[in-house]
Amino acid sequence: MLDTIARVNDALRGVLWGPPLLTLLLGTGLYFTCRTGVFQLRHARLWLGCALRACLPRRKADRGGQAISPFAAMCTALAATVGTGNIAGVAAALTIGGPGAVFWMWVAAFFGMMTAFAENTLGMLYRRRGADGAWHGGPMYYIKEGLHAPMLAAAFSLCCALASFGIGNMSQCNSIAGGLSGVFGVPPLATGLATAGLLGATLLGGLQRLSRVTSLLVPAMALFYMGGALAVLWCRRDYLPQACGQILSGAFDLRAAGGGALGFGVMQAVRVGVSRGVFSNEAGLGSSVLVHTASDAKEPCAQGMLAAFEVFFDTIVMCTVTALVVLTAGVYDPARYALAVGTPLLDALPTGAALTAQSFAAVLGPMGGAFVAVSLALFAFSTLLGWSYYGQGAVRSLLGARAVPAYQVLFVAAACAGCTMRLELAWALSDTFNALMALPNLAGVLALRRDVLAEWRRWARANHI
C-alpha cells in the first residue's frame, strides 16, 4: 500500500514540480518586479530600513493584545522558513544540481521577494477580524472573497493543514532526533517527548506566547549559525573566489548540458535551484501570509516589505553562507558527485545534513559536527513553531475555531512520532502538498494583481516614492 502511494506521489510530484510550475513561480515574481520598477534593487534601503525599524521597541499590539507586532509576525514567518532547508536543503541542491544550483536559488529568491511582497500585501487587504478580536487572514481569504472561489480556498486550506504535518512537523522532528542521536547519543524517543512537551507548552499560550518565543529564538539561532559559518569561511577565505567561480560557471556552462566535464546540465541546475529555493523561503506557497496578517500593522505594503526581507534573509543570506561553507571546506567534489547522481554510488557519499556537518567538521574539528546538530535542532524546532500556526489557521478556515484544539493535540502527537519513524514518504508527500498550495495561491495573486498594484501606487504616493 505504502509502495503504491509512494509511486503515485513520485509521478504526481514530478509533474507538479516540472517546468510549468517553476515558470509560474518565477514569472509571478518577474511580473511584480517589472511593474514596481525592480523594487528589490531600486528601493533596497527602504525595505531593509523597514525591517530594521521593525526590530525597535514599540507600543503594545492593539485590541487588548490580540494582535502581534510586525516584527513578531516576521520572526514567526522566519521561524517557519529558516529551517532544515538552510542546512540540509542547500547541501542536497549541491549534490543533485551542482554548484550552479546556488545561482538559481538566488534567482528564485530575487523574484520570490516580490511574490512574497504581493501575496502578503494582498493578505493584509483581505484579512478579517475574528470573533476573538484577532486578525485572521491567508490565501484562503483572498481566494474566497477576491477570486470568489470557495472550493479553491478550501483546497488550499486542506493542503496547508496536511503539509503542516509533513514539512512543518514530522520531517523536522525526524531531523532533530537524527542529529541529536548521531552526535550526542540522545535516544529518539527522549527527543520526541521533550520536543512534544516544549511544543505543547508553547501552543497552550496561543499566538502571543508563540510569537514571543520565535522573537527570541529566531535572532538567537541565526546569530549562532552565522557566527559558526563565518568562522569557517574566514579560515577558508582563500578558497572563496574559487567557490564563487564554481557557482557562476555551473549555472551557465552549456557544455554540462551535453554531458561535459561537470556532468550537470544547466536545466538540472535551474530545476533543482529554483525548487530548493522555493522549498527554503516558501515564496509563492502563501504560507507566510497566515502569520503576517495577524500583525497590527496598518499599512499592507509595509508588512509586504517585511515578507520580502524574509525571503532575502532566508535564501540570499543564510542559504548562501551554507553553500559557501560546503564549497570551500574541501569535502565536496562537484565532478565526483556528478558521476554519482542517479547511480548507487551516491549512497556512499555524504548528502544533505551529513555533507554540511562534514564540511564544518573539516575546518572546526569534532566541534563542527556538534555545531551542525545543534543548529539543525534549533532550525527544525523553529519551523515546527511557525508551521503549527499555519496549520491552525488552515483548520480554522476549513472547520471553524472549535476544531483548532483537536488539531493542536494531533500536531503535538505527530511531533513525538516523527522523532522515531523513517519519513522518506513524508518528505515526498510534503513536496506534493507544497505544489498544491502554490497553484491556488498564485492563481489568486495573479488574478488580483490590480489590487496589489493599486495599493502599491497609493502607498508610494503617500510616501513620496
C-alpha positions as CSV (number, residue, x, y, z in Angstrom):
1,M,0.0,0.0,0.0
2,L,2.7,2.5,1.0
3,D,4.8,1.5,-2.1
4,T,1.8,2.3,-4.3
5,I,1.3,5.7,-2.6
6,A,5.0,6.4,-3.0
7,R,4.9,5.6,-6.7
8,V,1.8,7.7,-7.4
9,N,3.2,10.5,-5.4
10,D,6.5,10.5,-7.2
11,A,4.7,10.6,-10.5
12,L,2.5,13.5,-9.4
13,R,5.4,15.4,-7.8
14,G,7.4,15.1,-11.0
15,V,4.5,16.7,-12.9
16,L,3.7,19.4,-10.3
17,W,7.3,20.5,-9.8
18,G,8.0,20.5,-13.6
19,P,8.8,23.4,-15.8
20,P,5.2,24.9,-15.8
21,L,5.1,25.5,-12.0
22,L,8.7,26.7,-11.8
23,T,8.0,29.1,-14.7
24,L,4.8,30.3,-12.9
25,L,6.7,30.9,-9.7
26,L,9.5,32.8,-11.4
27,G,7.0,34.5,-13.8
28,T,4.8,35.9,-10.9
29,G,7.9,37.4,-9.3
30,L,9.1,38.7,-12.6
31,Y,5.7,40.4,-13.3
32,F,5.7,42.3,-10.0
33,T,9.4,43.1,-10.3
34,C,8.7,44.8,-13.6
35,R,5.5,46.5,-12.5
36,T,7.2,48.0,-9.4
37,G,10.3,49.1,-11.3
38,V,12.7,46.5,-9.8
39,F,11.7,47.4,-6.3
40,Q,14.2,44.9,-4.8
41,L,17.2,46.9,-6.1
42,R,15.9,50.5,-6.5
43,H,14.5,50.7,-3.0
44,A,16.7,48.3,-1.2
45,R,17.3,50.9,1.5
46,L,13.6,51.2,2.0
47,W,12.8,47.5,2.7
48,L,16.0,47.0,4.7
49,G,15.2,50.1,6.7
50,C,11.6,48.8,7.3
51,A,13.0,45.5,8.6
52,L,15.4,47.3,10.9
53,R,12.8,49.7,12.3
54,A,10.5,46.7,13.0
55,C,13.2,45.5,15.4
56,L,12.9,48.6,17.6
57,P,10.9,48.6,20.8
58,R,7.3,49.8,20.1
59,R,3.9,50.1,21.7
60,K,1.8,47.1,22.6
61,A,-0.3,45.5,19.9
62,D,-3.9,46.8,19.6
63,R,-7.2,45.2,20.7
64,G,-6.0,44.2,24.2
65,G,-3.0,42.3,22.9
66,Q,-5.0,40.2,20.4
67,A,-2.7,41.2,17.6
68,I,1.1,40.8,17.4
69,S,3.8,43.3,16.3
70,P,5.0,43.4,12.7
71,F,8.4,42.2,14.0
72,A,6.9,39.3,15.8
73,A,4.9,38.3,12.7
74,M,8.2,38.4,10.6
75,C,10.0,36.3,13.2
76,T,7.2,33.7,13.3
77,A,7.3,33.5,9.5
78,L,11.1,33.3,9.5
79,A,10.8,30.6,12.1
80,A,8.9,28.5,9.5
81,T,11.2,29.3,6.6
82,V,14.7,29.3,8.3
83,G,14.7,25.5,8.8
84,T,16.4,22.3,7.7
85,G,16.3,23.6,4.1
86,N,19.1,26.1,5.1
87,I,21.3,23.3,6.2
88,A,20.3,20.0,4.6
89,G,18.4,21.5,1.6
90,V,21.3,23.6,0.3
91,A,23.7,20.6,0.5
92,A,21.0,18.5,-1.3
93,A,20.8,21.1,-4.1
94,L,24.6,21.0,-4.5
95,T,24.5,17.2,-4.6
96,I,21.9,16.9,-7.3
97,G,22.2,20.2,-9.2
98,G,25.9,21.1,-8.8
99,P,27.3,24.5,-7.7
100,G,25.2,26.2,-10.4
101,A,22.1,25.4,-8.4
102,V,23.1,28.0,-5.9
103,F,22.9,30.7,-8.5
104,W,19.4,29.7,-9.5
105,M,18.4,29.7,-5.8
106,W,19.5,33.4,-5.8
107,V,17.3,34.0,-8.9
108,A,14.3,32.3,-7.3
109,A,14.8,34.4,-4.2
110,F,15.3,37.6,-6.1
111,F,12.0,37.3,-7.9
112,G,10.4,35.5,-4.9
113,M,10.9,38.6,-2.8
114,M,8.3,40.3,-5.0
115,T,6.0,37.3,-4.9
116,A,6.1,37.4,-1.1
117,F,5.5,41.1,-1.2
118,A,2.5,40.7,-3.4
119,E,0.8,37.8,-1.6
120,N,1.3,39.4,1.9
121,T,0.1,42.8,0.7
122,L,-2.9,41.1,-0.7
123,G,-3.4,39.1,2.5
124,M,-3.4,42.4,4.5
125,L,-6.0,43.8,2.2
126,Y,-8.4,40.9,2.6
127,R,-7.8,39.9,6.3
128,R,-10.7,40.0,8.7
129,R,-11.3,40.4,12.4
130,G,-12.4,37.2,14.2
131,A,-14.9,36.9,17.0
132,D,-11.9,36.8,19.4
133,G,-10.8,40.3,18.2
134,A,-7.7,38.9,16.5
135,W,-6.8,39.4,12.8
136,H,-7.2,36.3,10.6
137,G,-6.0,36.1,7.0
138,G,-4.3,34.0,4.4
139,P,-4.6,33.0,0.8
140,M,-7.9,31.3,1.5
141,Y,-9.4,34.7,2.3
142,Y,-8.4,36.5,-0.9
143,I,-9.1,33.4,-3.0
144,K,-12.6,33.1,-1.5
145,E,-13.6,36.8,-1.3
146,G,-11.5,38.3,-4.1
147,L,-11.5,35.4,-6.6
148,H,-15.0,34.2,-5.5
149,A,-13.7,30.6,-5.5
150,P,-14.7,29.0,-2.1
151,M,-13.8,25.5,-3.3
152,L,-10.3,26.6,-4.3
153,A,-9.9,28.3,-1.0
154,A,-11.0,25.1,0.8
155,A,-8.5,23.1,-1.3
156,F,-5.7,25.5,-0.2
157,S,-6.6,25.2,3.4
158,L,-6.7,21.4,3.2
159,C,-3.3,21.1,1.6
160,C,-1.9,23.6,4.1
161,A,-3.2,21.6,7.0
162,L,-1.8,18.4,5.6
163,A,1.5,19.9,4.7
164,S,1.9,21.2,8.2
165,F,2.2,17.6,9.4
166,G,4.8,16.8,6.8
167,I,7.2,19.6,6.0
168,G,6.2,21.5,9.2
169,N,6.3,18.7,11.7
170,M,7.3,15.1,11.4
171,S,10.1,15.7,8.9
172,Q,11.5,18.5,11.1
173,C,11.3,16.3,14.2
174,N,13.0,13.5,12.5
175,S,15.9,15.8,11.6
176,I,16.1,16.9,15.3
177,A,16.2,13.3,16.5
178,G,18.7,12.2,13.9
179,G,21.1,15.0,14.6
180,L,21.0,14.6,18.4
181,S,21.2,10.8,18.3
182,G,24.1,10.7,15.8
183,V,26.3,13.3,17.6
184,F,25.2,13.2,21.3
185,G,23.6,9.7,21.6
186,V,20.3,11.1,22.7
187,P,17.6,8.4,22.2
188,P,15.0,9.4,19.6
189,L,12.1,8.7,22.0
190,A,13.6,11.1,24.6
191,T,13.9,13.7,21.9
192,G,10.4,13.1,20.8
193,L,8.9,13.5,24.3
194,A,11.0,16.7,25.0
195,T,10.0,18.2,21.7
196,A,6.4,17.4,22.2
197,G,6.5,18.9,25.7
198,L,8.1,22.2,24.6
199,L,5.8,22.4,21.6
200,G,2.7,21.8,23.7
201,A,3.7,24.4,26.3
202,T,4.2,26.9,23.5
203,L,0.8,26.2,21.8
204,L,-1.1,26.5,25.1
205,G,-0.1,30.1,25.3
206,G,-1.7,30.9,21.9
207,L,-0.2,33.2,19.3
208,Q,1.1,35.7,21.9
209,R,3.4,33.1,23.5
210,L,4.3,31.5,20.2
211,S,5.4,34.9,18.8
212,R,7.4,35.8,21.9
213,V,9.3,32.5,21.7
214,T,10.0,33.0,18.0
215,S,11.0,36.6,18.5
216,L,13.7,35.4,20.9
217,L,14.6,32.1,19.1
218,V,15.0,33.3,15.5
219,P,17.5,36.1,16.1
220,A,19.5,33.9,18.5
221,M,19.7,30.9,16.3
222,A,20.5,33.0,13.2
223,L,23.4,34.7,15.0
224,F,24.6,31.4,16.4
225,Y,24.7,29.7,13.0
226,M,26.1,32.7,11.1
227,G,28.9,33.0,13.7
228,G,30.0,29.4,13.2
229,A,29.7,29.6,9.4
230,L,31.6,32.9,9.2
231,A,34.4,31.4,11.3
232,V,34.7,28.5,8.8
233,L,34.7,31.0,5.8
234,W,37.4,33.1,7.5
235,C,39.6,30.0,7.8
236,R,38.9,29.1,4.2
237,R,38.8,32.6,2.8
238,D,41.5,31.8,0.2
239,Y,39.0,29.4,-1.5
240,L,36.1,31.8,-1.7
241,P,36.9,33.2,-5.2
242,Q,37.1,29.6,-6.5
243,A,33.7,28.7,-4.9
244,C,32.1,31.8,-6.4
245,G,33.5,30.8,-9.8
246,Q,32.1,27.3,-9.5
247,I,28.6,28.8,-8.8
248,L,28.7,31.0,-11.8
249,S,30.3,28.5,-14.2
250,G,27.9,25.8,-13.1
251,A,24.9,28.0,-13.7
252,F,25.8,28.8,-17.3
253,D,28.3,26.2,-18.6
254,L,26.5,24.9,-21.6
255,R,29.0,22.1,-22.0
256,A,27.5,20.5,-19.0
257,A,24.1,20.1,-20.8
258,G,25.8,17.7,-23.2
259,G,27.4,15.6,-20.6
260,G,30.7,17.6,-20.3
261,A,33.3,17.8,-17.6
262,L,31.0,18.6,-14.7
263,G,28.2,16.2,-15.9
264,F,25.4,18.5,-14.7
265,G,23.1,20.0,-17.2
266,V,22.1,23.7,-17.0
267,M,18.4,22.7,-16.8
268,Q,19.2,20.4,-13.9
269,A,20.8,23.3,-12.0
270,V,17.8,25.5,-12.8
271,R,15.2,22.9,-11.7
272,V,17.0,22.0,-8.5
273,G,18.0,25.6,-7.6
274,V,14.6,27.0,-8.1
275,S,12.7,24.2,-6.4
276,R,15.1,24.2,-3.4
277,G,14.9,28.0,-3.2
278,V,11.1,27.8,-3.0
279,F,11.3,25.0,-0.5
280,S,13.5,27.1,1.7
281,N,11.9,30.6,1.5
282,E,8.3,29.4,0.7
283,A,7.7,32.4,-1.6
284,G,4.6,31.7,-3.7
285,L,3.2,29.0,-1.3
286,G,1.2,31.6,0.6
287,S,2.0,30.0,3.9
288,S,3.7,33.1,5.4
289,V,0.5,35.2,4.7
290,L,-1.3,33.4,7.6
291,V,1.0,34.9,10.2
292,H,1.9,38.3,8.6
293,T,-1.8,39.1,8.5
294,A,-2.0,38.6,12.3
295,S,0.1,41.7,12.9
296,D,-1.3,45.0,14.0
297,A,0.4,46.8,11.1
298,K,-1.8,49.5,9.4
299,E,0.0,49.6,6.0
300,P,-0.3,46.5,3.9
301,C,2.8,47.4,1.8
302,A,4.9,47.9,4.9
303,Q,4.1,44.3,6.1
304,G,4.7,43.2,2.5
305,M,8.2,44.6,2.7
306,L,8.9,42.6,5.8
307,A,7.9,39.5,3.9
308,A,10.3,40.4,1.1
309,F,13.1,40.8,3.6
310,E,12.2,37.4,5.0
311,V,12.9,35.8,1.6
312,F,16.1,37.8,1.2
313,F,17.5,36.8,4.6
314,D,16.5,33.1,4.3
315,T,17.9,32.3,0.9
316,I,20.3,35.0,-0.2
317,V,22.0,35.3,3.2
318,M,21.5,32.0,5.1
319,C,21.5,29.5,2.2
320,T,24.4,31.3,0.5
321,V,26.5,31.0,3.7
322,T,25.9,27.3,3.9
323,A,26.7,26.8,0.2
324,L,30.0,28.6,0.6
325,V,30.9,26.5,3.6
326,V,30.3,23.3,1.7
327,L,32.2,24.6,-1.4
328,T,35.2,25.8,0.5
329,A,35.7,23.1,3.1
330,G,37.3,20.6,0.8
331,V,34.8,17.8,1.4
332,Y,32.5,18.3,-1.7
333,D,33.9,17.4,-5.1
334,P,31.5,18.5,-7.9
335,A,32.9,16.1,-10.5
336,R,32.6,13.1,-8.1
337,Y,29.0,13.9,-7.2
338,A,28.2,14.5,-10.9
339,L,29.2,10.9,-11.7
340,A,27.3,9.5,-8.7
341,V,23.9,11.2,-9.3
342,G,21.3,8.7,-10.5
343,T,23.5,5.7,-9.5
344,P,24.1,3.6,-6.3
345,L,27.4,5.4,-5.9
346,L,25.5,8.4,-4.4
347,D,24.6,6.3,-1.4
348,A,28.3,6.1,-0.4
349,L,28.7,9.8,-0.4
350,P,27.6,12.3,2.3
351,T,24.5,14.2,1.2
352,G,22.1,16.7,2.9
353,A,22.8,17.5,6.5
354,A,25.7,14.9,6.6
355,L,27.5,16.8,3.9
356,T,27.1,20.1,5.7
357,A,28.2,18.5,9.0
358,Q,31.4,17.0,7.4
359,S,32.1,20.4,5.8
360,F,32.0,22.2,9.2
361,A,34.0,19.3,10.9
362,A,36.7,19.5,8.2
363,V,37.5,23.0,9.5
364,L,36.3,23.1,13.1
365,G,37.1,19.5,14.0
366,P,34.7,17.4,16.1
367,M,33.1,20.5,17.3
368,G,31.8,21.1,13.7
369,G,29.5,18.1,13.8
370,A,28.1,19.1,17.1
371,F,27.6,22.7,15.9
372,V,25.5,21.5,12.9
373,A,23.5,19.1,15.1
374,V,22.6,21.9,17.5
375,S,21.8,24.3,14.6
376,L,19.7,21.7,12.9
377,A,17.7,21.1,16.1
378,L,17.1,24.8,16.6
379,F,16.2,25.5,13.0
380,A,13.8,22.5,12.8
381,F,12.1,23.4,16.1
382,S,11.6,26.9,14.9
383,T,10.0,25.5,11.7
384,L,7.8,23.4,13.9
385,L,6.5,26.5,15.7
386,G,5.9,28.5,12.6
387,W,4.0,25.7,10.8
388,S,1.9,25.0,13.8
389,Y,0.4,28.4,13.4
390,Y,-0.1,27.9,9.7
391,G,-1.9,24.6,10.3
392,Q,-4.1,26.2,12.9
393,G,-5.1,29.0,10.5
394,A,-5.9,26.5,7.8
395,V,-8.0,24.3,10.1
396,R,-9.9,27.4,11.5
397,S,-10.7,28.4,7.9
398,L,-11.8,24.9,6.9
399,L,-13.6,23.6,10.0
400,G,-14.0,26.6,12.4
401,A,-12.3,27.6,15.6
402,R,-13.7,24.6,17.6
403,A,-11.5,22.3,15.6
404,V,-8.3,24.0,16.5
405,P,-7.7,22.3,19.9
406,A,-8.1,18.9,18.3
407,Y,-5.5,19.9,15.6
408,Q,-3.1,21.1,18.3
409,V,-3.3,17.7,20.1
410,L,-2.7,15.8,16.8
411,F,0.2,18.2,15.9
412,V,1.9,17.6,19.3
413,A,1.4,13.8,19.0
414,A,2.8,13.8,15.4
415,A,5.9,15.7,16.7
416,C,6.7,12.8,19.1
417,A,6.0,10.2,16.4
418,G,8.2,12.0,13.9
419,C,11.3,11.5,16.0
420,T,11.0,7.7,16.0
421,M,9.9,6.9,12.4
422,R,11.5,6.8,9.0
423,L,9.9,9.5,7.0
424,E,11.1,9.4,3.4
425,L,7.5,9.2,2.2
426,A,6.5,12.2,4.5
427,W,9.2,14.3,2.8
428,A,8.0,13.3,-0.6
429,L,4.3,14.0,0.2
430,S,5.3,17.4,1.6
431,D,6.7,18.4,-1.7
432,T,3.5,17.5,-3.4
433,F,1.3,19.4,-0.9
434,N,3.6,22.4,-1.3
435,A,2.9,22.4,-5.0
436,L,-0.8,22.0,-4.4
437,M,-0.7,25.0,-2.1
438,A,1.3,27.1,-4.6
439,L,-1.2,26.6,-7.5
440,P,-4.3,28.2,-6.0
441,N,-2.3,30.8,-4.2
442,L,-0.6,32.0,-7.4
443,A,-3.9,31.9,-9.2
444,G,-5.3,34.3,-6.6
445,V,-2.3,36.6,-6.6
446,L,-2.2,36.9,-10.4
447,A,-6.0,37.3,-10.7
448,L,-5.9,40.1,-8.0
449,R,-2.7,41.7,-9.2
450,R,-4.5,45.0,-9.8
451,D,-5.4,45.2,-6.1
452,V,-1.7,44.8,-5.2
453,L,-0.5,47.3,-7.7
454,A,-3.2,49.9,-6.7
455,E,-2.2,49.6,-3.1
456,W,1.5,49.8,-4.0
457,R,0.8,53.0,-6.0
458,R,-1.2,54.5,-3.2
459,W,1.5,53.8,-0.6
460,A,4.3,55.0,-2.9
461,R,2.5,58.3,-3.5
462,A,1.8,58.7,0.3
463,N,5.5,58.2,1.0
464,H,6.8,60.2,-2.0
465,I,8.5,57.3,-3.7
